[in-house]
Amino acid sequence: ISGNTDITKTMVDAIVNSANTDLKMGGGVCGAIFTAAGAEKLQAACDVLAPIKTGEAVVTPAFDLPAKYIIHAAGPVYRDGSQHEENALRSCYQNALRLALEHDCQSIAFPLISAGIYGYPKAEALRVARETIRDFLGEHDMDVRLVLFDGEAVKISEALYGEVESFISDNYEVSAELSASRAPRRKRTKARNIADSLTSWVDAKRSLLMNEMSEASFAGPATLEEIVKSASESFSQKLFELIAATGETNAEIARRANLDRRHISKILNDPAYSTSKATVFALAIALKLDIDQTRDLLERAGFAISNSRKDDLIIAYFLHKGIYDIDQINDILYDYGFPCLGTMGSS
């Protein structure tokens, strides 16, 4: 999920227009897409395809947009929830994703369909979007993004928000319990923080290698290159073991982590592949690791949970509580202004 982003500027192969059945230029997101693409050219292309039915989708060139295609999906007008609105909304996402697949799109960006003037409750519209996209990604590989223009769709209970706030307050820059090393002071320079973190990490990896290698086979201090290579191999192997222990497929783990299956395949098949801290966290959530297991997995990838980062502490809260709902975690991260976990919906 990304917020306060102009979907017309999103760098993807296709963007989705929340269209009316006549495929006419409207207001809101629809109007912005027409204007940015070139209203006259886009309207001429749409007129050839109109009309369409609610739940259906059609594709046109993107003209002046950075995307290759615009997929126009006709969302339902929300009445009372008993008029098959959810089925129609699911069809919008399914048909748009099918068209993206048919046109060899590797990435696609959706607005929250029908959640504007069509009156679909935003929290419900977000739930339907997430579920439908996640089902699709269980079978196909694609970078799928949801672009939200406000935070109304993300509903967080006051109780949960209060607990997370309390956890952050108790641990932010004061406790070493959640960090593999002491957090740098905020007044220190960014360069100094990076240098100190790298030095600590190298020392830790060198110590780990020395403990694991016999005296006879140890031919001298490990180089930084050897340490990095060893850490990457260790992470890849550990991830393979953790996935195998679940008895589930890579695709299922990827779906729960909001990740493209290809991403996991790259990690498992290329020991030197460098992944991000957010990806490791997403995998830990999908694998339902506890805080210590997550810390271990992060360390193998060259990272650590830091009590000087509020986004780390938010994730640590959920790990401590054994809550592995990535949507709920992403809602909190979004509310705090941090990037969400996983590639589905991140930008």
Solvent accessible surface area in square Angstrom, and as a share of the most:
residue,aa,sasa,rsa
1,I,11,0.06
2,S,11,0.07
3,G,26,0.25
4,N,130,0.67
5,T,42,0.25
6,D,60,0.31
7,I,1,0.01
8,T,9,0.05
9,K,148,0.63
10,T,11,0.06
11,M,144,0.64
12,V,10,0.06
13,D,24,0.12
14,A,0,0.00
15,I,1,0.00
16,V,0,0.00
17,N,1,0.00
18,S,30,0.19
19,A,3,0.03
20,N,40,0.21
21,T,50,0.29
22,D,77,0.40
23,L,2,0.01
24,K,102,0.43
25,M,87,0.39
26,G,32,0.30
27,G,52,0.50
28,G,69,0.66
29,V,36,0.21
30,C,10,0.06
31,G,9,0.09
32,A,48,0.37
33,I,0,0.00
34,F,1,0.00
35,T,95,0.55
36,A,41,0.32
37,A,0,0.00
38,G,16,0.16
39,A,38,0.30
40,E,151,0.68
41,K,94,0.40
42,L,0,0.00
43,Q,36,0.16
44,A,61,0.47
45,A,23,0.18
46,C,0,0.00
47,D,68,0.35
48,V,125,0.72
49,L,68,0.34
50,A,31,0.24
51,P,103,0.65
52,I,16,0.08
53,K,147,0.62
54,T,68,0.40
55,G,3,0.03
56,E,69,0.31
57,A,11,0.09
58,V,29,0.16
59,V,33,0.19
60,T,4,0.03
61,P,72,0.45
62,A,1,0.01
63,F,77,0.32
64,D,91,0.47
65,L,15,0.08
66,P,69,0.43
67,A,8,0.06
68,K,128,0.54
69,Y,60,0.23
70,I,0,0.00
71,I,1,0.01
72,H,1,0.00
73,A,0,0.00
74,A,0,0.00
75,G,4,0.04
76,P,8,0.05
77,V,70,0.40
78,Y,64,0.24
79,R,168,0.61
80,D,93,0.48
81,G,42,0.40
82,S,76,0.49
83,Q,95,0.42
84,H,137,0.61
85,E,4,0.02
86,E,59,0.26
87,N,96,0.49
88,A,21,0.16
89,L,0,0.00
90,R,50,0.18
91,S,36,0.23
92,C,0,0.00
93,Y,0,0.00
94,Q,99,0.44
95,N,36,0.18
96,A,0,0.00
97,L,0,0.00
98,R,103,0.38
99,L,18,0.09
100,A,1,0.00
101,L,67,0.33
102,E,106,0.47
103,H,63,0.28
104,D,115,0.59
105,C,5,0.03
106,Q,95,0.42
107,S,14,0.09
108,I,0,0.00
109,A,0,0.00
110,F,0,0.00
111,P,3,0.02
112,L,25,0.12
113,I,0,0.00
114,S,4,0.03
115,A,9,0.07
116,G,57,0.55
117,I,167,0.85
118,Y,51,0.20
119,G,45,0.43
120,Y,10,0.04
121,P,53,0.34
122,K,56,0.24
123,A,39,0.30
124,E,73,0.33
125,A,0,0.00
126,L,4,0.02
127,R,82,0.30
128,V,0,0.00
129,A,0,0.00
130,R,18,0.07
131,E,63,0.28
132,T,4,0.03
133,I,0,0.00
134,R,27,0.10
135,D,91,0.47
136,F,26,0.11
137,L,8,0.04
138,G,18,0.17
139,E,122,0.55
140,H,63,0.28
141,D,39,0.20
142,M,3,0.01
143,D,34,0.18
144,V,0,0.00
145,R,46,0.17
146,L,1,0.01
147,V,1,0.01
148,L,4,0.02
149,F,94,0.39
150,D,54,0.28
151,G,40,0.39
152,E,100,0.45
153,A,4,0.03
154,V,14,0.08
155,K,138,0.58
156,I,37,0.19
157,S,66,0.42
158,E,146,0.65
159,A,74,0.57
160,L,21,0.11
161,Y,73,0.28
162,G,36,0.35
163,E,83,0.37
164,V,0,0.00
165,E,74,0.33
166,S,59,0.38
167,F,36,0.15
168,I,9,0.05
169,S,84,0.54
170,D,96,0.50
171,N,17,0.09
172,Y,49,0.18
173,E,53,0.24
174,V,114,0.66
175,S,26,0.17
176,A,68,0.53
177,E,118,0.53
178,L,2,0.01
179,S,16,0.10
180,A,66,0.51
181,S,57,0.37
182,R,200,0.73
183,A,28,0.22
184,P,39,0.24
185,R,175,0.64
186,R,176,0.64
187,K,198,0.84
188,R,78,0.29
189,T,88,0.51
190,K,155,0.66
191,A,76,0.59
192,R,134,0.49
193,N,31,0.16
194,I,101,0.51
195,A,51,0.39
196,D,48,0.25
197,S,64,0.41
198,L,90,0.45
199,T,79,0.46
200,S,53,0.34
201,W,49,0.17
202,V,20,0.11
203,D,76,0.40
204,A,49,0.38
205,K,8,0.03
206,R,70,0.26
207,S,57,0.37
208,L,71,0.35
209,L,23,0.12
210,M,98,0.44
211,N,122,0.63
212,E,121,0.54
213,M,76,0.34
214,S,66,0.43
215,E,165,0.74
216,A,104,0.80
217,S,71,0.46
218,F,53,0.22
219,A,109,0.84
220,G,26,0.25
221,P,108,0.68
222,A,8,0.06
223,T,73,0.43
224,L,84,0.42
225,E,138,0.62
226,E,92,0.41
227,I,1,0.00
228,V,67,0.38
229,K,121,0.51
230,S,28,0.18
231,A,7,0.05
232,S,23,0.15
233,E,72,0.32
234,S,33,0.21
235,F,6,0.02
236,S,8,0.05
237,Q,114,0.51
238,K,54,0.23
239,L,0,0.00
240,F,125,0.52
241,E,83,0.37
242,L,27,0.14
243,I,8,0.04
244,A,63,0.49
245,A,88,0.68
246,T,54,0.32
247,G,72,0.69
248,E,66,0.30
249,T,90,0.52
250,N,56,0.29
251,A,20,0.16
252,E,50,0.22
253,I,0,0.00
254,A,0,0.00
255,R,67,0.25
256,R,56,0.20
257,A,0,0.00
258,N,4,0.02
259,L,2,0.01
260,D,16,0.08
261,R,71,0.26
262,R,90,0.33
263,H,34,0.15
264,I,0,0.00
265,S,42,0.27
266,K,108,0.46
267,I,2,0.01
268,L,35,0.17
269,N,120,0.61
270,D,62,0.32
271,P,61,0.38
272,A,74,0.58
273,Y,68,0.26
274,S,98,0.63
275,T,17,0.10
276,S,56,0.36
277,K,36,0.15
278,A,45,0.35
279,T,8,0.05
280,V,0,0.00
281,F,3,0.01
282,A,0,0.00
283,L,0,0.00
284,A,0,0.00
285,I,2,0.01
286,A,1,0.01
287,L,14,0.07
288,K,120,0.51
289,L,7,0.03
290,D,67,0.34
291,I,20,0.10
292,D,87,0.45
293,Q,84,0.37
294,T,0,0.00
295,R,53,0.19
296,D,49,0.26
297,L,0,0.00
298,L,0,0.00
299,E,63,0.28
300,R,71,0.26
301,A,25,0.20
302,G,21,0.20
303,F,62,0.26
304,A,31,0.24
305,I,1,0.00
306,S,20,0.13
307,N,6,0.03
308,S,28,0.18
309,R,113,0.41
310,K,79,0.33
311,D,21,0.11
312,D,2,0.01
313,L,0,0.00
314,I,0,0.00
315,I,4,0.02
316,A,0,0.00
317,Y,6,0.02
318,F,0,0.00
319,L,4,0.02
320,H,81,0.36
321,K,117,0.49
322,G,39,0.37
323,I,53,0.27
324,Y,57,0.22
325,D,71,0.37
326,I,8,0.04
327,D,26,0.14
328,Q,64,0.29
329,I,0,0.00
330,N,3,0.02
331,D,17,0.09
332,I,0,0.00
333,L,2,0.01
334,Y,35,0.13
335,D,75,0.39
336,Y,53,0.20
337,G,65,0.62
338,F,58,0.24
339,P,103,0.65
340,C,6,0.04
341,L,6,0.03
342,G,9,0.08
343,T,42,0.24
344,M,7,0.03
345,G,1,0.01
346,S,26,0.17
347,S,87,0.56
